[in-house]
Amino acid sequence: MIIFYDHDRDYAEVFFKKEENYGEPLSDAVTVFKSEKNDKIVGYGFEEASRYLFDSDLLSPSVKLAALLKIVRAKHGLTQEQAAEKIRDITFRHYQRLESGEENPTLSTVESVMVAFPEADFSLILKQSHKAAS
């Protein structure tokens, strides 16, 4: 998975596959990216990402966690290595795997991340959209 985040624009893209694609708007704030080969979904783009990415039911909690880590790190102006150092009991490689969505964290790891970045709302990773809740 590849996550791009532009802090200045609060825009994020989440790609599950790296391949030629095209975008179609799902709403004013969300774009779906589809494969040029077979029209399967390969990713999403989110305007006002710190809001719409987490309101969406398009992404799993582990993908939302990866995006939240990327957003928080960007807002703090940290490298991945610096973010890993700020979190107790986590290696640089472990952090990389979390931020890329390659690994599901334990509750202990989530707790360590929450302590390192107390201003971040980690409840967002479990938030369901109003559509999904009804």
Number of C-alpha atoms within 10 A of each C-alpha: 15 15 20 14 20 15 19 8 10 15 19 24 22 24 19 15 14 11 12 11 18 15 17 12 12 12 10 8 15 21 18 22 23 21 17 14 9 8 11 12 17 21 24 23 25 23 19 15 23 19 13 17 27 25 19 18 18 16 18 14 19 19 25 24 25 25 29 23 24 25 24 18 19 17 13 12 12 14 12 18 13 12 25 21 15 16 20 14 12 15 14 15 12 16 23 18 15 21 25 20 23 14 15 15 16 9 9 10 18 15 15 17 22 15 14 16 18 10 9 15 11 18 10 17 20 15 16 18 14 10 9 11 8 6
